[in-house]
Each structure stands twice: as C-alpha cells, then as structure tokens.
Amino acid sequence: MSRVQQANDRAAAFLIAQEEGNWSATDKAALDAWLAESDGNRAAYWRLKHSWREADRIGALGPVVSEIVEPRAPRRWWLPSAIAASLVLMVGAGYMIAHEPTPAIRTLAYETPVGGRRLIGMADGSRVQLNTASTVRTAVTDNAREVWLDKGEAYFEVSHREGRPFVVHAGDRQITVLGTKFSVRRDAGKVTVSVLEGRVRVDEVDGGRDMRSAIISRGDIAFAEGDATLVTARSEARVEGALAWRTGMLSFDQTSLSDVAAEFNRYNSKPMVVTDADAGAIRIGGLFPASKPEVFARLLRDAYGVKVTETPEAIKISN
C-alpha cells in the first residue's frame, strides 16, 4: 500500500472513531502523535475532515452500522500506468464446506443501493465496507466468523482471533483468513479476490465433493469462475486500483471503453452506452469519480474526439 493510501486510511479511521461516540483522551493523544509525524498525515486528515464536513453526512455514522460519506478525492485524471501480471495455477486440496448457515445461527443482513457505500462493524472488531448494489449476511459465533456475499462487492478488515477463522462465502467460492485486509467481488458466477495485506485461501466449493484451493498473498488478485482460478501475482498497484471505489473513485489501466462503461454503470442509474465497436475498443487509463459519468464522457470527447450525446435516459458514446 502506498504512503498516501496508508495516510488516507488512517485519517478515515480516526474520523470514524471520533463520530462513534467513544473518543477518549488516549485516542486524542494517538491522533496528535500521528499528526505530528509528517505533513502528509496532517494533509490527509484535514482534507478528509473538510470533505466530510462539507458533505454534512458524517453524522450518519453509528457505532455498528454506518453510512460512509463520499470524501473528495484528488483530481488525478488520465493517469496511465503499466502493470505486469503473471498467471499462477491452482493447487489441489480436499475440504468439505457448507454454503449456508444452519437455522440455529443468527445472521444479520445489510445492503446498499446503486451508487451507495456502507461501513459495517462486526461484533469481533472486524469491519466490512460494502460497495454499490451489494448484499451481505454476517454471523459471529463462539467458534467462527462468517459472511455470505450474496451479490456485489465488499472490502474486509479482519481482526485476528486465534482459533476463530474468518470465512467469506461467495457463490461456489469460499475465502478463509485469520487476519488481513482484502476484497471480494461477485459478478454472477465470477468471483474476484484482491489481497491488500496478509494471505487468504480461496476454495472451490461443489456440494460435498473435494475442492481445489489456491493461496494468495499481499498484492495478488484471484479471478475464479467455474472450474478455473487464475491469480495475478505481485500486482500491488493493481490491487490499490481495484480498491479505489472505497474513496468514490474508479481506476483503469488500459481498459477498453466498453468495460469502462460497464463499470460506471454499476454506480449510476443513468447508463453509459457505447454504440459502436470502434469506440468500445478505445483504451482508457486514469482515475475518475464513480458518480460523475458525465464528467468522464466530456473528458473522453475532448481527448479522443468521440461523439457524446446525453439524454435523460442515457449517455451515448460513438465515433
């Protein structure tokens, strides 16, 4: 993780703690010490505090379940970068894992609308941040901690608990950790796991039959669908790009315009429609606000000379 992202995450943690109502003199001393460490820490804290105050939604943050304010991110538009990835084959293993909680286990359900984000605090101290149009169920017992990602995407910060594994169920894949930071995205039958810190195990689940398993570490992204799992190894910059949604941004690296449009459409009710193959093949790199497809479309028009037509129903792009 970059120093800037580390500072942003730490600043957000302090601001959330302040609003949760249990801010103590010890917490304030920790904040003052952290701010004194560097100008970068102070800039991250005050920039985020100012953005949240302007939005006037920080009061929605509660002690357990909280809505996240959309902080303003720096306007780093059209920021190309080349990231190499290598493919790693799955390894075999034998496990038997249940998909659904038993009736005796009490689960809590959470969801977000299109364009929304939500922060969930679990009873064990772990945190789950939901992305747009996502649904999860959580359960914490004396022996285990489990999350069922029914649709969408979630980022996890897992508190270490000896002997109590943290398990995420996503379709026919199961992700098991002891303490780490990672995200899971579920698109129908495709599951994507991005690891920011630590290691996780991704298991293929098929009823009671034996399953294959892959171990992925910091900087790895696993793409699983059907019988196949591919892993991009040591791609830390790519992982950070995949998690840009946590600050309301979308990151692309030489991504086709067709795929860029599909990603924007996850966050907005007015779809972006690419009407011809030539325009759809344009490669895009940069960092853009997820909630402002019209801004992206204007930049696209100025940079590539494409035709952009905006109606109440859609934003149409063509050559």
Secondary structure, DSSP 8 states (H G I E B T S, - for coil): --HHHHHHHHHHHHHHHHHTT---HHHHHHHHHHHHH-HHHHHHHHHHHHHHHHHT-GGG--SSEEE----------S--------EE--EE------SS--TTS--EEEE--TT--EEEE-TTS-EEEE-TT-EEEEEE-SS-EEEEEEEEEEEEE----TT--EEEEETTEEEEESS-EEEEEEETTEEEEEEEESEEEEEE--TTS--EEEEEETT-EEEEETTEEEEE-S-HHHHHHHTGGGGTEEEEEEEEHHHHHHHHHTT-SS-EEE-SHHHHT-EEEEEEETT-HHHHHHHHHHHH--EEEE-SS-EEEE-
